[in-house]
């Protein structure tokens, strides 16, 4: 049961991170050293950390 809850929690954190980064302007992403193409991989790494 805890495995399912852990996966659901990680999925929620992943989607929230993607939403927040996608809401930023290209300039704001650039200030963070990111491009739009990197958003999903950054979100995946954030969930695993």
VOLUM-349375 format. One record per residue: residue number from 0; residue in three letters; z, x, y of N, C-alpha, C in turn; chain. Coordinates in steps of 0.05 Angstrom, whole numbers, padded with zeros to 5 digits. Example, Ala and Ser with C-alpha at 12.3 -4.5 7.8 and 13.67 -1.06 7.14 Angstrom:
2
+------+------+--------+--------+--------+--------+--------+--------+--------+--------+--------+------+
: seti : fifi :    npz :    npx :    npy :   capz :   capx :   capy :    cpz :    cpx :    cpy : minu :
+------+------+--------+--------+--------+--------+--------+--------+--------+--------+--------+------+
:    0 :  Ala :  00156 :  00264 : -00114 :  00156 :  00246 : -00090 :  00156 :  00264 : -00066 :    A :
:    1 :  Ser :  00142 :  00257 : -00045 :  00143 :  00273 : -00021 :  00157 :  00258 :  00001 :    A :
+------+------+--------+--------+--------+--------+--------+--------+--------+--------+--------+------+
***
This chain:
49
+------+------+--------+--------+--------+--------+--------+--------+--------+--------+--------+------+
: seti : fifi :    npz :    npx :    npy :   capz :   capx :   capy :    cpz :    cpx :    cpy : minu :
+------+------+--------+--------+--------+--------+--------+--------+--------+--------+--------+------+
:    0 :  Unk :  00000 :  00016 : -00024 :  00000 :  00000 :  00000 :  00000 :  00017 :  00025 :    A :
:    1 :  Unk :  00016 :  00038 :  00026 :  00017 :  00055 :  00049 : -00010 :  00069 :  00055 :    A :
:    2 :  Unk : -00025 :  00074 :  00034 : -00051 :  00087 :  00037 : -00070 :  00068 :  00053 :    A :
:    3 :  Unk : -00070 :  00043 :  00046 : -00086 :  00023 :  00060 : -00078 :  00021 :  00089 :    A :
:    4 :  Unk : -00052 :  00020 :  00094 : -00042 :  00018 :  00121 : -00049 :  00044 :  00137 :    A :
:    5 :  Unk : -00047 :  00066 :  00125 : -00054 :  00092 :  00138 : -00083 :  00092 :  00145 :    A :
:    6 :  Unk : -00100 :  00083 :  00127 : -00129 :  00082 :  00133 : -00135 :  00062 :  00155 :    A :
:    7 :  Unk : -00122 :  00039 :  00155 : -00127 :  00019 :  00176 : -00117 :  00030 :  00203 :    A :
:    8 :  Unk : -00095 :  00044 :  00203 : -00084 :  00055 :  00228 : -00104 :  00077 :  00239 :    A :
:    9 :  Unk : -00114 :  00093 :  00221 : -00133 :  00114 :  00230 : -00159 :  00102 :  00240 :    A :
:   10 :  Unk : -00168 :  00081 :  00227 : -00193 :  00067 :  00236 : -00188 :  00056 :  00264 :    A :
:   11 :  Unk : -00165 :  00043 :  00268 : -00159 :  00032 :  00294 : -00158 :  00054 :  00316 :    A :
:   12 :  Unk : -00145 :  00076 :  00310 : -00144 :  00099 :  00329 : -00172 :  00110 :  00334 :    A :
:   13 :  Unk : -00188 :  00112 :  00313 : -00216 :  00122 :  00316 : -00231 :  00104 :  00335 :    A :
:   14 :  Unk : -00231 :  00077 :  00330 : -00246 :  00058 :  00347 : -00236 :  00058 :  00376 :    A :
:   15 :  Unk : -00210 :  00060 :  00379 : -00198 :  00061 :  00406 : -00207 :  00086 :  00421 :    A :
:   16 :  Unk : -00208 :  00108 :  00407 : -00216 :  00133 :  00420 : -00246 :  00132 :  00427 :    A :
:   17 :  Unk : -00263 :  00121 :  00410 : -00291 :  00118 :  00416 : -00295 :  00100 :  00440 :    A :
:   18 :  Unk : -00280 :  00078 :  00440 : -00282 :  00059 :  00463 : -00275 :  00072 :  00489 :    A :
:   19 :  Unk : -00253 :  00087 :  00489 : -00243 :  00100 :  00514 : -00263 :  00121 :  00523 :    A :
:   20 :  Unk : -00273 :  00137 :  00505 : -00291 :  00158 :  00513 : -00318 :  00146 :  00522 :    A :
:   21 :  Unk : -00327 :  00126 :  00508 : -00353 :  00113 :  00515 : -00351 :  00100 :  00543 :    A :
:   22 :  Unk : -00327 :  00092 :  00552 : -00324 :  00079 :  00578 : -00326 :  00099 :  00601 :    A :
:   23 :  Unk : -00324 :  00125 :  00595 : -00325 :  00145 :  00616 : -00354 :  00149 :  00625 :    A :
:   24 :  Unk : -00357 :  00158 :  00649 : -00384 :  00164 :  00659 : -00393 :  00191 :  00648 :    A :
:   25 :  Unk : -00418 :  00197 :  00650 : -00428 :  00223 :  00640 : -00415 :  00246 :  00655 :    A :
:   26 :  Unk : -00410 :  00242 :  00680 : -00397 :  00263 :  00696 : -00368 :  00268 :  00686 :    A :
:   27 :  Unk : -00354 :  00246 :  00680 : -00326 :  00249 :  00670 : -00327 :  00263 :  00642 :    A :
:   28 :  Unk : -00345 :  00255 :  00625 : -00348 :  00268 :  00599 : -00354 :  00298 :  00603 :    A :
:   29 :  Unk : -00372 :  00304 :  00621 : -00379 :  00332 :  00627 : -00354 :  00348 :  00636 :    A :
:   30 :  Unk : -00337 :  00335 :  00652 : -00313 :  00349 :  00661 : -00295 :  00356 :  00638 :    A :
:   31 :  Unk : -00296 :  00340 :  00616 : -00281 :  00345 :  00592 : -00295 :  00364 :  00573 :    A :
:   32 :  Unk : -00319 :  00371 :  00580 : -00335 :  00389 :  00563 : -00348 :  00375 :  00540 :    A :
:   33 :  Unk : -00354 :  00349 :  00544 : -00366 :  00332 :  00523 : -00392 :  00320 :  00532 :    A :
:   34 :  Unk : -00408 :  00312 :  00512 : -00432 :  00296 :  00517 : -00428 :  00270 :  00501 :    A :
:   35 :  Unk : -00445 :  00251 :  00507 : -00443 :  00225 :  00493 : -00447 :  00229 :  00463 :    A :
:   36 :  Unk : -00464 :  00247 :  00456 : -00470 :  00252 :  00428 : -00446 :  00263 :  00412 :    A :
:   37 :  Unk : -00426 :  00273 :  00426 : -00403 :  00284 :  00413 : -00380 :  00265 :  00410 :    A :
:   38 :  Unk : -00382 :  00241 :  00421 : -00359 :  00222 :  00422 : -00349 :  00216 :  00394 :    A :
:   39 :  Unk : -00367 :  00209 :  00376 : -00358 :  00201 :  00349 : -00345 :  00224 :  00334 :    A :
:   40 :  Unk : -00356 :  00248 :  00336 : -00343 :  00271 :  00322 : -00316 :  00278 :  00334 :    A :
:   41 :  Unk : -00314 :  00276 :  00360 : -00288 :  00281 :  00374 : -00268 :  00261 :  00365 :    A :
:   42 :  Unk : -00276 :  00236 :  00363 : -00258 :  00214 :  00355 : -00249 :  00219 :  00326 :    A :
:   43 :  Unk : -00267 :  00227 :  00308 : -00260 :  00233 :  00280 : -00239 :  00255 :  00279 :    A :
:   44 :  Unk : -00243 :  00276 :  00294 : -00224 :  00298 :  00295 : -00197 :  00289 :  00306 :    A :
:   45 :  Unk : -00197 :  00272 :  00326 : -00172 :  00263 :  00337 : -00156 :  00247 :  00317 :    A :
:   46 :  Unk : -00169 :  00232 :  00300 : -00155 :  00216 :  00280 : -00143 :  00234 :  00258 :    A :
:   47 :  Unk : -00156 :  00255 :  00252 : -00147 :  00273 :  00230 : -00124 :  00291 :  00239 :    A :
:   48 :  Unk : -00121 :  00294 :  00265 : -00101 :  00313 :  00276 : -00073 :  00301 :  00273 :    A :
+------+------+--------+--------+--------+--------+--------+--------+--------+--------+--------+------+
***
